[in-house]
Amino acid sequence: MENEIAKAKEEAEALEKLRNAREQCVPPEPSDNGALISVRHIDLGVVTRAFPLACTISAVYNWIGSLSPTPKHFKLTKAPNSTVYPDQSVTKADREVLSMFEESVPLPLAQDENEVAFYEGESD
């Protein structure tokens, strides 16, 4: 029983740490000329926020992920069930309502994940 409680507490702390990390990646809302994105959140209903036009959808994923520690993994879709990937421009979803769906694994950063490369060297 104690093991289960400790494990649940550890998982809750990890989810909160992830939520905080996502929150740190959300850009400030523009005062004008932004893309207005609405998302039908699994737990919170429809939420709306503006994003700078230069942003990618990854900012929307970070924003939605920062509103609640769960779900850990999710995807955003446009009707009719077309996944919106983090590497796409926010202008692709401007003035639209995206739907959030829980996933068991993280969404790829791009539709063709072979095009995404991570820097593996040391930072200066």
Secondary structure, 3 states (H helix, E strand, C coil): CHHHHHHHHHHHHHHHHHHHHHHHCCCCCCCCCEEEEEEEECCCEEEEEEEECCCEHHHHHHHHHHHCCCCCCEEEEECCCEEECCCCEHHHHCCEEEEEEECCCCCCCCCCHHHCCCCCCCCC
